[in-house]
């Protein structure tokens, strides 16, 4: 009806161009990386909420799921009758595979030596951090609060990008006494109060995120950002540490570099600077990061309250200390490295006294159904859990693992040396 009414309006009631004053891209990080999730348009005057719909806009390469007017410059789902901001929420993209973990230099070196997997100390395959932008066009007629019709405008490109959750991390560089450094990202709980104790969760990335860019680990997947979401922090105010490794920290021969012990020194440094509960320090990691987790759990058995280890493998011969720790393993049946290794390790730990709960999950099911199924498997009698995704592959595992909320909730209930005290 509104579109038909335009034909009867006088020329003074029409506006032909220049009413959009700013275009902002909004990104979120998912299991397969940082993606455009919304576009915020700022108009010169307040827009009537009942005059906008998804058919009035086009975002290049994406489908629009929801459009609404707001008085706030943010994606919050709160519709207003009128406001200067038009929010375009986009349909989520399907999961995609990620790029190679190895640089050309590393690939050639491996061919020459016959070595498989990332090279210890290698620089991986770093790429510049991508600045995600949005191209948007107003293709329909909308109306401002004074009744003036805003006609379609030419395509515009966003001039600013807001990275949800990532923007809440601070970037630092830790320097040891010997001058060696380690870049890291740190989320500090909102309204941090030094008089109370907070958990700390440490996320260690995979070889695909090896980079000199400090924030790369935050955008490559959601293994770090998932712990800093408003939903998680509301229930579990906590610190989130995401080191950024510039070289490969472990290899398939189960050797590790000095960056891991440097990470432990960083953790100890943070516990002195902030009010962190030393009984509730948790580690998690995927692929190279999970291998790093196992290495640390084996060599520092009294450091962590629990571990969430995703798509990883390690030398079974050094894992005996993990039998008295709180561990949750995740692997996919189609992962030729992690699946047999974590199966072997969990069997070995059980033979040495650990209480192990195993489950096979279809990650293609509705996430709420998955979470109910996982929750039903949790019991105080187990200190080690092993989730296997049907089919899948290496990267598939971590694209899904950090949506398994019951496992994450379980992790945050654990405390250092709690198994030994039972």
Secondary structure, 3 states (H helix, E strand, C coil): CHHHHHHHCCHHHEECCCCEEEEEEEEEEECCEEEEEEEEEEEEEEEEHHHCCHHHEEECCCCEEEEEEECCCCCCCCCCCEEEEEEEEECCCCCCCCCCCCCHHHHHHHHHHCCCCCCCCCCCCCCCCCCCCCEEEECCCEEECCCCEECCCCCEECCEEEECCHHHCEEEEEECCCCCEEEEEEECCCCCCCCCCEEEEEEECCHHHCCCCCCHHHHCCCCCHHHHCHHHHHHCCEEEEEEECCCCCECCCCCECCHHHHHHHHHHHHHHHCCEEEEEEEEEEECHHHHHHHHHHHHCCCCCCEEEEECCCCCHHHCHHHHHCCEEEEEECCCCCHHHHHHHHHHHHHHCCCCEEEEEECCCCCHHHHHHHHHCCCCCCCCEEEEEECCCCHHHHHHHHCCCHHHHHHHHHCCCCHHHHC
